[in-house]
Amino acid sequence: PAHQSAASFLNGAGQGRPASPGIAIGPLRVVERSIEAPEQRAAGEPSDELEKLIAAFAHVEAELSGEAGTGPQTATAQVLATQSLLLNDPVLRYQLNQLIQAQRLSAPAAWAKTTRALIGSYESLDDPYLRERVADIRDIAQRVRRQLDGNEAMVITAPEPSILFVDELLPSEAAQCRPDLILGVLSEKGSATSHGALLLSTIGIPMVTGVTGLAAERISGITAALDGGAGEFWINPDPAIIAGLN
């Protein structure tokens, strides 16, 4: 059920969707993001706002080029190609130019408005594969936004080997996951065809998506287990379940 409480999973199995095969057992670490909405400030001159956006794009393009030589090549290449195409989409650039020049929006506000509309259009598509590309759009949206705000990229790591619980694992985050620290991933959104799941599968980190009804504030630090091939997960599993998975 979509609205089960965390307590109802204790010592019992929850059913999600298989995304990346493998078994993982470890403490849960809840990933929280803190990307703020664009500040409501007066925009500068359109030429200045456009210059900020162009500079942010250039920084992100450099990031993508730097990542091209790391990680599992086929999956990484897919992600980078998708995100680079979006950055260089002439329609997107025209829309941004119009919002900044004609509506006098700031660069962050124009970028947020354009990417929100793009995400909405992809979410309404019938094709499941194309709907999965929403995560790629969110990923590039966050990359550019951080550059505009002068913030560092989010780093996915853990102080001890852990299972991540996240609303959605973005491709750039999946590429950072080290198997010695990230034992597995439980995610609310995504599927086996999402770029995040494909990257984890290549790295060898199990993942279950469609994990709903868990109260993040109540599960942090609790032991969890997951079977990425079956799409099952357990919160605070009893010893018999752990023995059966090992």
N, C-alpha and C positions, 0 to 999 in steps of 0.2 A: 504493500500500500504506500501511496505517496506521502502520507502524513503520519507514519508510525513515529512514536517517540524513541529516543535512544534507548530507554529502559527496556523496550519490547525486544531489542536485539540482544540484550545481555544473555550470554550463554546460549544463544540461538542464532540461526543463520538468517542473514538478509540476502535478498536476491537482487542483483543489479544486472549489468550487461557485460559479457566478456569483452575486454579491449586489448589486453596484452597478456599472453599466457605466463604461468608460473605461480609459485606459492610464496607468500610473505607473511611473517609474523613479527610484530614489534610494536613499540609505543606510537600512538598517533600524534602527529604534529599538524596543527591546523594552520593553513596558509591564509593570511589576511592581507588584502591589498589596501593601499591608502592613496589611490589616485583621486585627487579632489576635482570637483567640477570647475570649469574655467572661471577664474575670478571675474567678477562684474566690474571691470575697470574700463575706463575710456580708452578706445583704441588710439594708437598713434597715427601718423600719416600713413595712408595706404601703402606707399612705397616702402616705408619702414617695416610695416607688418608683413608685406610680401617677402622682404629680405630676410626676416626672421624665419619664415616658413621655408624658404629656399635653403637657408643655412641648416635648419633642422633636418630637412630631407637629405642634405649632403652628409651630415653626421650619421644618419641612420643607414644610408647607402654604404658608408665606410664600415659601419658595424656589420652589415650583411656580408660585405666582401671579406671582412676579417673572419667571419664565422664559416665561410665557404670551405676553408681548409680544415675544419674541425668536425668531429662527430661522425656518425654513420653517413657515408657519402650520398647514397641514393635518396634516403629520406630527407637529409639536410638540404640537398639540392632542390627537392620538391618544394620545401618550405620557403627557401630563399627566392626561388623563381616566382612563387606566388606573391610574396611580399614586395619584391622588386617591381613586378608588373603593376601592382597597385600604386606604388609611389610614382610610377612614370605614366600612369593612366591619363591621357590628355583630357578626357571628360572630367575626371576628378579635379585636375589642375584648373580647368576652366571654371568649374563651380566655385572653387576656392577663390579664384581671382575675382569673380563676380561678387561674392560675399564680402570680400575685403574692399574692393574698389567701389561697388555700388551701394552696399549696405553698411559700409564703414565698420565692419566687425574687426575685432582683434584677431591675430593669428590663431591663438588657442580656441577662441569661440568659433571661428570659421571652421577650423579643423574638427572640433567636436560636433558641430552641426552636420557637416558633410559626412563624417564617418558614422554618426548615429543613423542618418538616412540610409546610408549604404548597408549597414547591418540590418536595418528593418526590412529593406528590399530583399536581402538574401534569406532572412528568416521566414519570409512569406513564400519562398519558392517550393515547388512540389518535389524537386529533385533532392533526395537525401544527401548525395555527394556535394552538391552546391551549397546546401544548408550547412554542411560541416565546415565550409570555408569561412564561416562567420568568425571562428576562433582566429583564423589568420588575419582577418580584418581588425579584430580587437587587439591582436598582438601588435600589428604595425601602428594602430592608433595609439597604443600606450607608448610604444617606442618614440614616436614623434612628439607626443605630449610631454614625455619626460625631458626631451631635448629642449622644447619650448620653455619648460619650467626651470631648466637648469638642474634637473635631478639626475642622480645616478640610476643606472639600470637596476631593476630588482634582481636580487641574487637568491636562487633556490638552493638552500643547503640546510643542514641540521646539525645540532651540537653532538648528537649521537645517532647511530643507525635507527631510522624511523620510517613509519608509513605516513605519507602525506594525505591529508584530507583537504580538498580544494574544490571551489565551485566549478572551476574549469581550468584545465592545465593548458596553458598557451604553448605554442611550439617553441618559442625562445626559452621558456622555462623548462620544458622537457629536455631540450638539448643540454641544459646545465646539470641535469640529474646524474649524480655519480652512484653507481650500484652499491658501493661500499657504505654510502650514507643514506641513500633513498632506497629502502628495501622494496617499496611498493607504493601504489597510488590509488586512493579512493576519490572519485570525482562525481559531482552531481551531473555535469554536462559532458557531452562527447560520446564517441563510439569508437569501434575498432578502425574505422576509416578516417578518423580525425588525424591531423598531422602530429599532434601531441602523442597519441597512442602509437602511431607508426614509428615515431622516434624511440619511444620507450621499448617497443617490441624489438627493435634493432639493437638497442643497448642491453636488453635482457632484464628489464624491470617490469614486473607484473602490474596490471592495472584493471580495475573494475570501474565502469561508469554507471550512470543512472542510480547513484547512491543518494537517496533522498530521505528526508525525515530525521536526520541526525542534527541535534543541537550542538553547534560547534563549541559553545562555552562549557558544555558538560562532558565532552569526550577527549579533550586535550590531555595527553599523557596516559590515557587508558590503553591497555594492550589490545591490539586488533590483529585479525588474520584475514587473509584473502586468497582466493583461488581465481586468478585472472582468466584461466581457461574456461571455468564453469560460470564465472560471473557471480560467485558467492563471496560473502564477507561475514565476519563475526566480530562483535565488539565484546571485549572481555571474555573470550572463549574459555570454556572449562578445559582441564588438562586432557580429557579424552579427545576433544576436537583437535587440540594442538598435536597430540600423539598421532592422530590419524592423518594429519597433514604432513608431518615430518617423514 
